[in-house]
Amino acid sequence: MTKTYIFCILVTLFSYGFSQTIVTVDRPNIVGPTQTDNVTSVSSSGFIRGASVNLSTANVNFTSNDWTIGGDQPTSAVNNDYIEWSITANTAFEITLDELDIRLRRNTNGPSDFQIFYSLDGFTTAGSALAGSETLAADTNTNFNLPSLSVLSGISGTITFRLYAWGATSSGGILRVLPNAAWSISAAVPTPGLRLIGSVSTSSTNSADSDIIASTFALFPVQQNIDYNSTYITPSGLNLSNSVPLGAFTIRDGGIGTDTDSDGTTLTSIEFAVDNYENLAALAILDLGTFTIVSEVTTITEFTTFSGLNLTASDNSTRQFIILGSFKPVVTDNEQLQLTVTNATTLTTGSSLFGLANAGGAQTSIVGDDNRIEVIASKFEYTQQPTDGNQNEAIIPFPTIIAVDVNSNLDLDANITGISVTASPSSSIVPETYDMVNGEATLDNVVFTSTATGVSIIANAPGISGTSDTFTINGPLITIAEQNFDTATGWAYTTNRAPFGTIADWGDTLGYFGEIALADASPLDNTLFVDEIFGENDLNDDGNSFATLTFSDIDVTDLTAIRIEFDWQVVGYLNNANDVQYRLFLNGSTSGGWISVFNGISGDDSNDNDQGRTKIIIPDGNSTVGLQVRLRNNLANGYSGFDNFRLASQFSGLIYTNSDGWKDNIKPDATTGALNALVIDGTYNVDNNVNINNLIINSAASTVIDFGKSITTNNLINEGSLILSSISNSYSSLIVNGSILNEVTYNRHVNQFASSGSTTGANDLISAPVTNANQTFLALRTANADMPSGNIDGVPSFLFGPYNNNTTAYTNYTAADDASVIESGIGYRTASDTPTGSTFEFVGDVKTGSVSVPITVGTQSTFNLIGNPYPSYLSLSSFLASNNTKFNSLNSGVYGYRGDVLTGYIIWNQAYSDANPTARIAPGQGFFVASKSGGAMIDFTPEMRRIGTIDDYISGRAENQNLAHLNIRVSKESGAYQTALYFNDNASLSMDPGYDSELFETIAPDFSIYSRLVEDNTGNNLAAQAVSYSALNNVTIPLGINIAQGEQGVVSIAERNIPEGTTVILEDNVANTFTNLLEVDYTFTPVTTLNNTGRFYLHFGQSTLGVNDNLLNGLEIFVNANPKSIVVKGQLEGQTAFKLFDIQGRLVTTQSLNSNNTEHNIDASNLTAGIYVVQLQNTTGNRTQKVIIR
């Protein structure tokens, strides 16, 4: 080396001979140390906090809280309440600190006083005060300047500073370091919060041009995608076989050129900033001059130092070394290891110096995949193990798997599609595949279709798998009430604060409280949230008070294993006044205190965002359950969201699934009334009569009750669909004794309007078996396009409507009636335009309680069209027992329409009911009843409900021997008509309300058959007549047959239930014939139109009617009201004496009746009202009959 002493002198005198900014410190709000910027020959370290001071998240600037409350500087020193930074001189250099500037601010609760100390031994001993203590005004940005310091670092020394602060009034009080751009010395730190002013000098005669550069060495190149696990997990004793070369460095004496001294450069220590140091177990320096390990460090930190080195690059020459590294078992995939020289020292004498403290800051390579750790997965592990779940419910929290190696390190490159999940032992898990991204997969649809105990799931992919811990799948959950703010809103809720805000206010200072679409509620993103949620942002209640959601009390009397679930998320809830809590209401009262779902904690950044599903177990034995959730938040950047509130019960009972049918092949039937049943998915077709305790139909399931079949249950929860079926002569039934949730559908058969070739049509009288306010006429006709329609008087009309007893006409609805609700218990006339009829779809609620329907006396009729309000059959006897007294005495009972105007009405009165005690009215059946004077209220009660199988009107024969009946039919080519006769001990030969019923609207149609009373006949045309049972031995009942002239009529017995040996003889006294109807039908063709009684009589007895029998019994004797007269109708055999006696037996009048006439009228206008006795006498016999004159 050329020795030029003048240069040596210059080097000796080298220094920054003037005071300047030598260090600036940045102030981002991090744990630290913060970034620094400094001149050459100096290194520095930024802000860190003392052990008792914590980072406060309130600002972007370096902000700290938890300062000493009150106290003084010694107290803050003992408490380690300080902010620290340092500056270090390079080898052979010395720092002179002249001045310090710092910019501070505190809040009103922050420390009021501070003092800065310095130390030359890192505060191993107590430091020295730079200046006296300072007082800091609250809420004021203040620059503090400490001048004229003259603090020397010593050669290669370090000055460490601590700012002690005290006088805070609460732990939340803050002290903040603020920026001042005027202090910056380069773009490295553009807005520092502190600067140090001084000079740097050296007395060394050697050059300061040496440096260290990154280099390569062909024999030991840097590796890419390092398989750390092969041979490189080595805690110590590194060599070329158990470690990996991370990079090579070269010491250059004189740097890029030659220097002015004659000494080489001897490296005595070197510090590296080690990126991703957590992965490394040890580092070592391999001297390539000797191929030996010259230093090893087995505790690797962010800044790792090798000391005690003696690596010399000769004068104007180089010396190369390699850094070897080994790994811990726990590493992070894809992280790259980079070592950056942050400080290098040389001998203070006899060695050239480094021009920079970091000798140029050389770095190992991270180009491409250089020094990248490669984790190669060999198994799946569960970061979220599956928890106990319920059948047919996805397990929540969702199980989560990661792809890891043998050391459980995550393989971030594991992007695997089609991961399958099976169960062990084998169980009914729903097949599903999942995709893994960056080594992680969420199993968000792990569903079991049956219960399981001690089961695990196995995630499988080619060459890799993983088995979970064991868990239990319990019975399915049954939703009792739900509120998800969009599709399920049955669990009603209220808020103690009115919702406020618009979508535009979400995230601004105005805030929001109320339902909101998830798409508009960013940053809320809980994967369990769907569509609408209940959201909150910046509630801003005065005094940080709570806003509360109150969910209504729900009846759970018959339920067990109940729980409440809801999903929630908070973002930015970082204050003590950010909370979410809940409490229960049991049996109408609060149960326990508020329980925290999320508890905000000031200063805890790790706890300001969270989400989850809260599950609350409800003890058995409660009658009602309710819930309150409350929250508070006054931060503009604070958000909370809630969704999927659900009250559910764990199911135990019979289970149906689409794949397996009924579990264990046990299906509901008539004997399962004590069990519960659940239809999970698919369609359960009810093909028998079912008794079940509680029936639940899931949202993915449907239940169809076949015609003639039934379900009887206590409670029914229908989250899917429940459909009842019918055909023309058979109807399904549903009887719910408790409560039912949601609507059902009844497809009710309706007659064809007019069959091919018909001239009369075939209407039907129906009622709604299910209905509610949503089932308007518009909804009904829209759902049933086969409802006949057309123009009536130019107005488009529909064949559907109620009966108007003021006009004796049916109403035909038009579009103007679209808003009319189809009412329960009201009858409607309608028909189908489909051949053979079709079903009308009724959708609505099932009536489970009593239904009362008013009936009135109209201006033209006493008849009212009502109907069965239940989706089940009705017991006729129970219905009549409750309502007989409300009917018109002459028209007692149910008038059922046979579907054709030619066939008339079937009358179900008390006589019919006695004869058919199990008679039932079909679901959705309309019928007429006649109101008593002044109107009445017809009652339908749950006790009347029955199940059944056939026809609109079902009869069931009585076992009682003292009951008999038969139906007499008259038929012609185009139709038939019947009248009913009953023999019952409860009836007499006179008018018996409830047992004798007139024709509908009292008028006999042009083609019809009817009877008259045997006694007290006042001319009432009876559709149904009952007489005493003993009358079977000897009674004659007058018949009326209306038929047109020339039409052939046939009289026959349509139906009978009479004792053996009874004779039924039809007398035609015009044709002078007697016909045993039990043996043959009677055919006749009238020569004149018939429209009255007097020609036909029906004789009942115990032997065949002979010529010597008393023919006077075949006569009809009754009283006409206007004109007031006594009428004797029928054919007399010879001259007959008529005598009338009063009740005391006195003869009132006498008259001779001629056999040439078949009707005799005896004037009674002068007779007073009362009971009289008629006596007829001729050569064939005698007859006596009581009459009443009014």
HELIX and SHEET records of a PDB file:
HELIX    1   1 TYR A    5  THR A   12  1                                   8    
HELIX    2   2 GLN A   73  VAL A   78  1                                   6    
HELIX    3   3 ALA A  181  TRP A  183  5                                   3    
HELIX    4   4 TYR A  277  ASN A  279  5                                   3    
HELIX    5   5 ILE A  503  ASP A  505  5                                   3    
HELIX    6   6 LEU A  518  ASP A  520  5                                   3    
HELIX    7   7 ASP A  542  ASN A  544  5                                   3    
HELIX    8   8 ASP A  605  ASN A  607  5                                   3    
HELIX    9   9 LYS A  663  ASN A  665  5                                   3    
HELIX   10  10 PHE A  777  ALA A  783  1                                   7    
HELIX   11  11 ALA A  815  ASP A  817  5                                   3    
HELIX   12  12 LEU A  876  ASN A  883  1                                   8    
HELIX   13  13 ASN A  884  LYS A  886  5                                   3    
HELIX   14  14 GLN A  910  ALA A  915  1                                   6    
HELIX   15  15 PRO A  942  MET A  944  5                                   3    
HELIX   16  16 PHE A 1000  THR A 1002  5                                   3    
HELIX   17  17 TYR A 1029  ASN A 1033  5                                   5    
HELIX   18  18 LEU A 1111  GLY A 1114  5                                   4    
SHEET    1   A 5 THR A  36  ASN A  38  0                                        
SHEET    2   A 5 GLN A  20  VAL A  25 -1                                        
SHEET    3   A 5 LEU A 194  THR A 202 -1                                        
SHEET    4   A 5 PHE A  93  ARG A 106 -1                                        
SHEET    5   A 5 THR A 142  LEU A 146 -1                                        
SHEET    1   B 5 THR A  36  ASN A  38  0                                        
SHEET    2   B 5 GLN A  20  VAL A  25 -1                                        
SHEET    3   B 5 LEU A 194  THR A 202 -1                                        
SHEET    4   B 5 PHE A  93  ARG A 106 -1                                        
SHEET    5   B 5 VAL A 151  LEU A 152 -1                                        
SHEET    1   C 7 THR A  36  ASN A  38  0                                        
SHEET    2   C 7 GLN A  20  VAL A  25 -1                                        
SHEET    3   C 7 LEU A 194  THR A 202 -1                                        
SHEET    4   C 7 PHE A  93  ARG A 106 -1                                        
SHEET    5   C 7 LEU A 175  VAL A 177 -1                                        
SHEET    6   C 7 PHE A  62  ASN A  65 -1                                        
SHEET    7   C 7 ASN A  54  LEU A  55 -1                                        
SHEET    1   D 4 VAL A  42  ARG A  49  0                                        
SHEET    2   D 4 TYR A  82  ALA A  89 -1                                        
SHEET    3   D 4 THR A 158  ALA A 168 -1                                        
SHEET    4   D 4 THR A  68  ILE A  69  1                                        
SHEET    1   E 5 VAL A  42  ARG A  49  0                                        
SHEET    2   E 5 TYR A  82  ALA A  89 -1                                        
SHEET    3   E 5 THR A 158  ALA A 168 -1                                        
SHEET    4   E 5 ASP A 113  SER A 119 -1                                        
SHEET    5   E 5 SER A 128  ALA A 129 -1                                        
SHEET    1   F 5 VAL A  42  ARG A  49  0                                        
SHEET    2   F 5 TYR A  82  ALA A  89 -1                                        
SHEET    3   F 5 THR A 158  ALA A 168 -1                                        
SHEET    4   F 5 ASP A 113  SER A 119 -1                                        
SHEET    5   F 5 GLU A 134  THR A 135 -1                                        
SHEET    1   G 5 ASP A 211  SER A 215  0                                        
SHEET    2   G 5 VAL A 244  ARG A 252 -1                                        
SHEET    3   G 5 THR A 318  PHE A 327 -1                                        
SHEET    4   G 5 LEU A 280  ASP A 287 -1                                        
SHEET    5   G 5 THR A 292  VAL A 297 -1                                        
SHEET    1   H 3 PHE A 303  PHE A 306  0                                        
SHEET    2   H 3 THR A 265  ASP A 275 -1                                        
SHEET    3   H 3 LEU A 311  ALA A 313 -1                                        
SHEET    1   I 3 PHE A 303  PHE A 306  0                                        
SHEET    2   I 3 THR A 265  ASP A 275 -1                                        
SHEET    3   I 3 GLN A 338  THR A 346 -1                                        
SHEET    1   J 3 LYS A 379  GLN A 384  0                                        
SHEET    2   J 3 THR A 400  VAL A 404 -1                                        
SHEET    3   J 3 GLU A 440  THR A 442 -1                                        
SHEET    1   K 5 GLY A 389  ASN A 390  0                                        
SHEET    2   K 5 PHE A 471  ASN A 474  1                                        
SHEET    3   K 5 ALA A 452  ALA A 461 -1                                        
SHEET    4   K 5 ILE A 419  SER A 424 -1                                        
SHEET    5   K 5 THR A 433  TYR A 434 -1                                        
SHEET    1   L 4 GLY A 389  ASN A 390  0                                        
SHEET    2   L 4 PHE A 471  ASN A 474  1                                        
SHEET    3   L 4 ALA A 452  ALA A 461 -1                                        
SHEET    4   L 4 ILE A 464  THR A 467 -1                                        
SHEET    1   M 4 LEU A 477  GLN A 483  0                                        
SHEET    2   M 4 TYR A 639  GLN A 650 -1                                        
SHEET    3   M 4 GLU A 532  ASN A 537 -1                                        
SHEET    4   M 4 TYR A 512  ALA A 517 -1                                        
SHEET    1   N 4 LEU A 477  GLN A 483  0                                        
SHEET    2   N 4 TYR A 639  GLN A 650 -1                                        
SHEET    3   N 4 ILE A 562  VAL A 571 -1                                        
SHEET    4   N 4 ASP A 610  ILE A 618 -1                                        
SHEET    1   O 5 TYR A 493  THR A 495  0                                        
SHEET    2   O 5 ALA A 547  ASP A 555 -1                                        
SHEET    3   O 5 THR A 624  ARG A 632 -1                                        
SHEET    4   O 5 ASP A 579  LEU A 586 -1                                        
SHEET    5   O 5 SER A 589  ASN A 599 -1                                        
SHEET    1   P 6 GLY A 661  TRP A 662  0                                        
SHEET    2   P 6 LEU A 654  THR A 657 -1                                        
SHEET    3   P 6 ALA A 677  VAL A 679  1                                        
SHEET    4   P 6 ASN A 689  ILE A 697  1                                        
SHEET    5   P 6 SER A 710  ASN A 718  1                                        
SHEET    6   P 6 SER A 733  VAL A 736  1                                        
SHEET    1   Q 6 GLY A 661  TRP A 662  0                                        
SHEET    2   Q 6 LEU A 654  THR A 657 -1                                        
SHEET    3   Q 6 ALA A 677  VAL A 679  1                                        
SHEET    4   Q 6 ASN A 689  ILE A 697  1                                        
SHEET    5   Q 6 SER A 710  ASN A 718  1                                        
SHEET    6   Q 6 ILE A 740  LEU A 741  1                                        
SHEET    1   R 5 GLY A 682  VAL A 686  0                                        
SHEET    2   R 5 ALA A 701  ILE A 705  1                                        
SHEET    3   R 5 SER A 721  LEU A 724  1                                        
SHEET    4   R 5 VAL A 744  VAL A 750  1                                        
SHEET    5   R 5 SER A 838  GLY A 844 -1                                        
SHEET    1   S 2 SER A 726  ILE A 727  0                                        
SHEET    2   S 2 SER A 730  TYR A 731 -1                                        
SHEET    1   T 3 ASP A 764  SER A 767  0                                        
SHEET    2   T 3 GLY A 827  THR A 830 -1                                        
SHEET    3   T 3 PHE A 800  GLY A 801 -1                                        
SHEET    1   U 2 SER A 789  ILE A 792  0                                        
SHEET    2   U 2 VAL A 795  PHE A 798 -1                                        
SHEET    1   V 2 TYR A 803  ASN A 804  0                                        
SHEET    2   V 2 ALA A 809  TYR A 810 -1                                        
SHEET    1   W 2 VAL A 851  ILE A 855  0                                        
SHEET    2   W 2 ALA A 936  PHE A 940 -1                                        
SHEET    1   X 2 PHE A 863  GLY A 867  0                                        
SHEET    2   X 2 GLY A 926  ALA A 930 -1                                        
SHEET    1   Y 4 ARG A 945  ARG A 946  0                                        
SHEET    2   Y 4 TYR A 873  SER A 875 -1                                        
SHEET    3   Y 4 ARG A 920  ILE A 921 -1                                        
SHEET    4   Y 4 TYR A 953  ILE A 954 -1                                        
SHEET    1   Z 2 VAL A 894  TYR A 897  0                                        
SHEET    2   Z 2 TYR A 905  TRP A 908 -1                                        
SHEET    1  BA 6 SER A 997  GLU A 998  0                                        
SHEET    2  BA 6 LEU A1022  VAL A1027 -1                                        
SHEET    3  BA 6 GLY A 975  ASN A 984  1                                        
SHEET    4  BA 6 LEU A 963  LYS A 972 -1                                        
SHEET    5  BA 6 GLY A1049  ASN A1057 -1                                        
SHEET    6  BA 6 TYR A1082  PHE A1084 -1                                        
SHEET    1  BB 5 SER A1008  SER A1011  0                                        
SHEET    2  BB 5 ASN A1034  ASN A1042 -1                                        
SHEET    3  BB 5 THR A1093  GLY A1101 -1                                        
SHEET    4  BB 5 THR A1063  ASP A1068 -1                                        
SHEET    5  BB 5 THR A1073  ASN A1076 -1                                        
SHEET    1  BC 3 GLU A1116  ASN A1120  0                                        
SHEET    2  BC 3 SER A1125  LYS A1129 -1                                        
SHEET    3  BC 3 GLU A1159  ASP A1163 -1                                        
SHEET    1  BD 4 LEU A1147  LEU A1153  0                                        
SHEET    2  BD 4 THR A1136  ASP A1142 -1                                        
SHEET    3  BD 4 GLY A1170  ASN A1178 -1                                        
SHEET    4  BD 4 GLY A1181  ILE A1189 -1                                        
END                                                                             
